[in-house]
Amino acid sequence: MKNTWKIYLLALITFMVSTSEYVIAGILDKIADSNNVSVSAAGQLITVFAIANAVGSPLVVMATTKLNQRMLLMFSLVLMVLGSIMTITIPGFGFLVISRIILALGSGVFAIAAKTAAAKLAPPEKQAGAIGTVILGFSAAIIIGVPIGRLVALVYDWKLIFVGIGVLSLLAIFVIMRMIPATNNGAAVPLGKQLSYLKNPKILMGIGATFFWQLGYGLMYSYITPFLLTVTSMNGREISGALFAFGIATLIGSKFGGFMTDRIGNPRTLVGGLVVHCLALVLLSTIASSSFVAIPLLMLWSFSAWSSGPGMQYNLVWLAPEATGIMLSLYGSIIQLGIATAAGIGGIAVKSTSVQAVSWIGAASVAIAAIIAAVSFSFNSRVARKSFNKEIL
């Protein structure tokens, strides 16, 4: 595939852009100290980012449907530069909140545009794999970006992180300008038409599967450290190693999911991955009493969970190919909603029962996602067969 290196270029820039989101969790204490606020108050920067990303990014994509893919990528990076400049230069916690909103819009729109551009750069039979490659950037931001950001904050100053993000975003604008083709988005889709997609039962089922999948994953991920400390015999150092292994599995899983979707089809890959995901959560809660057992199960859970990402996105794109950007922006919003819901339900479960409850509730949620996906694929298959029979007759 002659455009493979361009797709990896988009994944590399996605890594940089996504680091602007995830790095905050690793430097909350430094931000709180420099702004004379509590850590819990600084934590609201994460909430603000998630809401702005979930709500604002789709609106920006809808408002910019006349822009080609290259222009949309460049526009999102301009927002990244502006947000970084605000973070660095304007003092005060209130302005920091505003800068997080701008960065959320920039990173959210870039993520949508990058996956859309990658899918268009790839041949039809390789589109899921292309999306999976871009997702590697998100995984790398968690595994590499956050630890590097923490180290920079400890040795120098946390604002230096955003100096780097701003400079790299500026350079990326020129790289995108020269390297990524100005792929047309097609005719602008009216707002009414965009909203009408939500009335499509097939798209609603795709959204439902995505939500319950992310909810099940987020429930466990939000409380993974206390879960491992409580359920297994791991100490702090072993947990660090386990989380690193977890991160490596996410990288492999996202790439594998895209590869298998292209190779054997989305139905078998997605439903199979969800079944393994559910089983891994059950096993973690029942037999993971030692690090020897827990770490492989943790990797299996991470691998299977992230292998579903390309398929979930490809499914929505396949259902509405004329509105790829809208579907991917909708996917991002559902992911953020799933994260927020998981944190709330997980907190209630841990407080009222035990930390083990998150794995059981998560497994139930993923099972619902698998059922919805299986029913959806079965329904689509029947519709396709009926349409084919009519054409023959």
C-alpha positions, 0 to 999 in steps of 0.5 A: 500500500503506497500510502502506508507511510502517510497513515503512519505519519497521521498516527505519529501526529495523533500520538502528539495530539493525544498526549495533550489529553492524557498527560494531565492525569500524570501532572495534576499535582504540579498543575494544582500547586502552580495554580494554588488550587486543590488536586480535585479542582485541577482534576476538573480539567479532565472533565472539562476536556472530555465534555468539550471533546465529546460535545464540541468536536462533532459540532466543529466537524458538522460546521466544517463539512465544506473543508477538505481533509487536509484543511480540516487536519490543518485547522485542528492543529491551529487550534492545538497551537492556540491552546498550547500558547494560552496554556503557556502564556496566560496565568490563572486557572480560569484561562487554563480551563479555556485553553483545555477546551480549545485543546479538546476541540483541536485534538478531537477534530484531529482524531476524527479527521485523521481516521477519516483521512487514513480510511480514504488513503487505504484501499477498501479492503484495508480501511479497518487496518488503516483506522487501527494504525491511527489508533496506535497513536492513542495507545502510544500517548497513554504508554509513552506520552504520559510517563514522558510528560511526568518526567518533564514536569518533575525535572523542569516545569509542566508548561514545557510539555505544552511548549513541545506540543505547540511547536510540534503542532506548528511543524505538523501543519506544514507536514500535513500541507505537503504530505497529505492529499486534499481529499474532498469530503464530498457534498456538504451534508445538511444539519437535518440530514446529519441528525437523521442518522440518529433515527437509523436503527442500524446506526443506533445499534452500532452506537449501542454496541460501542457504548456498552463496550466502552462502558465495560472497558472503562469500569475496569480500567478506572479502578484497575490499580485498586482492583489489582491491589485488592484481588491479587497479591501484587505490590506497587512495583509489580503493578507498574510492570503489569500496567506496562504489559497492559499498555503493550497489549493495547498497541498489539490489540488495536493493530491486530483488530484492524488486520483481522477485520480486513482479513476475516471480516468485521462480524467475526472479528468484532463479536469474537473480540467482545466474547474474549473481552467478557471472558477475560473480565470474568477470569480476572475476578475469579482466578487472578489471585497471583501476578503469575495469573493476573498479568497474562489475563490483564494482557488478554483483557487489554488485547481483546478490548482494544482489538474491538476499536477498529471494528466499532469505528469501521462498522459505523463508517460502513453503515453511512459511508457518505458521512464518514467524518460524522460517524467517526465524530459520533463514535468519539462522543459515545466513547467519552460518554462511556468513560464518564458513565463508567466512572460514575457507575464504578464509583457507586459499585466500589462504595456499595459493594467491593472493587471486584464488582467492577469486573462483573458489571463490566463483563455484563456490559461487554456481553450486552455489546456482543449481543447487540453487535451479533443481532446487528450483523445478523439483521444487516446480513438478512437485509443484504440477502433480501436486496440481492434476491430482489435484484436477481428477480 
